[in-house]
Amino acid sequence: ASMAKEGGLGEPVIKALLYGAVGGIISMIFSIMGLTAAAGAFGSMAGGGIGIMILIRAIVGAVIGLFIGGVIMLVVSAICGGKTDYEANVRVVASLMVLWPVMALLGFLGRFHFYLGVVVILGVSLYGLYLMYVAEVKALEGKEPAARVVSIVLAIIPLIMLLSILLYTSRNFDTTGIQKYNQMKEQNEMTDLMNSQFMKKAMEEAQKSEQESGAAEEESR
């Protein structure tokens, strides 16, 4: 309720950059450690490069998401009878983006257990909707009944998605489906490890050949 509703877009942009950078750094570290699908696919050698791209995308995505989120929040605020000043809504979105690093920190859990990752993402999403409800009522001065209805409607979406995922997995996996999934994941990780070792050996051979050609060129000079 006491947050500033005006003062320019500099402060919310800085917040978005900060939260995006923190979330990107967390994702980059997990990528280098091999705790993401991208790192597993390309091996530990490519993990650093992929991690840097993840960091860049997180920062750029945070700024873009800030302004797009401001438009969405403006529509929600208009429905709830709250403030329709774009800057105020952008400032609210910037504050809500504090969940970005939290999502990045907990997102890797799905690599260890599929259902655990789904439940964690659902929990963070629902908590984000609760914070949006509080922001709409306290900061944007929207009508509480309308804000409650909008929040409930929006909360139904991730619940439907979760139910769909559970129904899909229950139909496509038998009683030992999870074990088979874990076995396939282990086989894929072993294949990725072999590929990374092959790539490493190939790069070493290429570097050795380049050094030899460079030495031969120096001798000829």
N, C-alpha and C positions, 0 to 999 in steps of 0.2 A: 504493500500500500504506500510505502514511503519512497519507492524508487522514482528517480527523475523521469519525467515523461517527455522532456525536451532538452535541448542543448547541443543539437547537431548529431550527425550520423557517425562521427569519428569514434566515439566511445563504443557503440555496438559493433562497429567493424573491427576494432581492436579486440573486443571480446571474442568475436567469431574467429579471428585469426589465432588468438591464443588457444581457444578450445580445439580448433581444428588442428593446430600444430601439436598439441599434447596428444590428441587422439591419433594423429598420424605417426608420431614418434612411438607410441605404444604399439600400433599396428606394424610399424617398421621393425621394431625389436622382435616381435613375434614372427615376422616374416624371415628375418635373419636366423632366428632360432629354429626355423622349420615348422612353426606351429600354425601355418596358414596353408591353404590349398595351393596358392601360387608358388610358394617356396618349395612345397613338396613336388610340384610338377617340374620345376626347372633345376632343382638341386640347390645345395648350400652355396655353390659358387655364384649362382645368379641371384641368390637371396638378397645380397646387398643392393644390387641394381634395382630389383623389384621393390625392395623396401623404400628406396629413395623415391620411386615413382608413386608408391602408396602415400608417402609423406606429402608430395607435391599435390596429388589428387585430393588429399584430405584438406589441405589449406585452401586450395581453389574451390573445392566443393563447399567448404564452410561459408565462404563469402557469398557464393552464388545461392546457397541454401538460405542464407540470412535474408536476402532480399525477396526470394520466392516465398519463404516462410512468412515474411512480413505481409505479403499480399493475402496469403491464406488466413493469417491471423486477423487481418483487417476484415475479411468476409465473415469470419466467425464472430468478431466483435460487433459487426453491423447486425448480424442475426440476433445477437444477445442484447442489443440496445446499448452497447458500450461505446468507448471512444473510437472514432473512425479516422483519427489522425494517423497517417502512415508512419511517421517517426516513432510515435508511442508504441505502435504495434511491432515495429522493427526492434525497439529496445526490449520488449517483452520476449521476442524470439531469441535475441542475443542472450538473454538470461537463461532461457530454457535450454540453450545449446550446451549448458554445463553437463548435460547427460551424454554428449558426444564422446568424451574420453571414457566415461563409465561403460558405454556400449562397446567401445574398442577394447577396454580392459577385460570385459566378460565375454566378448564375442568368440574367443578361441575355445571356449568350453565345448562348443559343438563338435570340435575335432575329436574330443575324447568320448563324447556320448551324444548321439543325435538328439534324443529327447531332452537331455539336460540343456543343450544349446537353445532348443526351441522354447522351453519354459523360461529360461533366463531372458531371452530377447522379448518374450511376451510380457514378463514382469516389468522390465525396464520401460517398455512401450506404454503399459498401463499407468505406471508411475508418472511418465511424461504427460499423459493425458490429464492426470490429477493435478499436476503442476500447472498445466494450461488452464484448467478450471479455476484454480486459485488465482492465477494471474488475470484471468478475464474478469473475475468478480472484484478482486482487491485493487489491481493496478489499472485496469481499463474500465472499471465501474460498470460492468455489464450486469444485467438482471440475473440474479442467482438461479431462479427456476429455469430460465432459458439456457443458461450456461450449463446447468446440470443435465438437461435433456440433450444438448449438443454433445457433451462429454460422453454420455452413455451411448449415444448413437455411434460416435467415433470409436468407442471401446468395443463395440460389437464387431467391428471390422477385423481387428487382430484375433479376436476369439473365433470368428468364423474361419479365418485362415488357419489357425491352430487345429480346429476341428477337422478341416479338410485334409491337413497334413496327416493327422492321426488316422483318419479313415483310409487315406491312400496307403499309408504304410501297413495298416492292419490287413488290407486286401492283397497287397503285393508281397508281404513277408509272412512266412509260416512261423511256427513256434520257435524255430531256430534261425529265423531271419536275421536277427541282430548279430548272432554269432557269425553267420555267413558274411554279413556286411563288414564286421570287424576283420574277418579273414581276408576279404577282398581288399580292404584298406591296407592291411599289412603287406599283401602281395604287391599292391601299387607302390607302397613306400619302398619295398625292396627293389622294384623295378626302377623307381626314381633314383635310388642310391646308385644302382649300377650305371644308369645313364649319366649321372653326375660324375662318377669316376671315369667313365669313357670320355666325357667332355673335358675333364681335367687333364687326362692323359693326352688327348688330342691337342689341347692348348699348349701343353708343355712341349710336345713334339714340334708344334708350329713355332714357338718361341725359340727352341733350340735350333731349328732350321734357319730362322731369321738371323740369329746370332752368328751362325756359321757362315751364312752368305755375307753378312756384314764384315766378318773377319777376313773372308776371302777378298772382298772388295778393297778393304784397307791394305792388304798385302799387295794387291795388283797396283795400287797407287804408289 
